[in-house]
Every structure is written in C-alpha cells, then in structure tokens.
C-alpha cells in the first residue's frame, strides 16, 4: 500500500470579474471566481507548508493524480476546480483542445479533454 499524503488544504485564489455577484465578497469586492484547485493553485500540505499542485504532482506523481493521469499528462496536476458567482447569465465559454492550448500557452498547457 502506498504512503498516504498528508491532508491538503486549498488556499483559495480570488479572481475579480466585472460580472461578479456578491456571494464571494468575503474574499474581496468584485470577486467572481474563487480558484480552489488547478496546476498553479497553492495548497497547505499538512505541516510541511504551501506548495502548488503542479509541484506536489511532480513530487509524488500517481499518489496525487493517479496512474492514468500520470500516463496521460505526466507529473502535473490536470484538473481545475473553481467556484463561480455571477450576477447575471454568462456567455458560453469555449476552451481550446490540447494542441491549441500548447500553441497559445506553451508546451505544458492542457486544453479541454475530448
């Protein structure tokens, strides 16, 4: 049985948006998104201190992202989890596939899963 990871506590990253509602205002005025988990998201790792999820995935590999995630994306964190509070309806968002994401954001970028 592999070693268990210590508890991970996300350190939310607020993102100000012009369409923000008021439910996330405890994190600042105009906050429309609260990013909880993603490659650059910071988590408190037990008593060890904060690290990004990408750093942690590179360190512990499949213990964090699973063997299928490790095989497909390498030692990085492949998910994005965020809370969205919009004051009104938002437009449909279209995300790039992996190839376009890498063209726009660099070789480690991940696009929408198909």
Residue pairs with C-beta under 8 A, 6 or more apart in sequence:
2 63
3 63
5 45
5 46
5 60
5 63
5 64
6 45
6 46
6 47
6 48
7 46
8 43
8 44
8 45
8 46
8 56
9 43
9 44
10 36
10 37
10 41
10 42
10 43
10 44
11 41
11 42
11 43
11 44
11 50
12 27
12 34
12 35
12 36
13 34
13 35
13 41
13 42
14 24
14 27
14 28
14 31
14 33
14 34
14 35
15 31
15 32
15 33
15 34
15 35
15 82
16 28
16 29
16 30
16 31
16 32
17 30
17 31
17 32
17 33
17 86
18 30
18 32
19 32
19 86
19 87
19 88
19 90
20 30
20 31
20 32
20 85
20 86
20 87
21 32
21 85
21 86
21 87
22 85
22 87
23 85
24 31
24 32
24 33
24 34
24 83
24 85
25 31
27 34
31 85
32 84
32 85
32 86
33 82
33 83
33 84
33 85
34 82
34 83
34 85
35 41
35 80
35 81
35 82
36 81
36 82
36 83
37 43
37 53
37 77
37 79
37 80
37 81
37 82
38 53
38 77
38 79
38 80
38 81
38 82
39 52
39 53
39 54
39 76
39 77
39 78
39 80
39 110
40 52
40 53
40 54
41 52
41 53
41 77
42 50
42 51
42 52
42 53
43 50
43 51
43 52
43 53
43 56
44 50
45 51
45 56
51 59
52 77
53 64
53 77
54 76
54 77
56 64
56 77
57 64
57 65
57 75
57 76
57 77
58 75
58 76
61 70
61 75
62 69
62 70
64 77
65 73
65 75
65 76
65 77
65 78
69 78
72 78
73 110
76 108
76 110
78 110
84 90
95 101
95 111
95 112
96 104
96 111
96 112
97 111
97 112
97 114
98 109
98 110
98 111
99 111
100 111
101 109
101 110
101 111
102 108
102 109
102 111
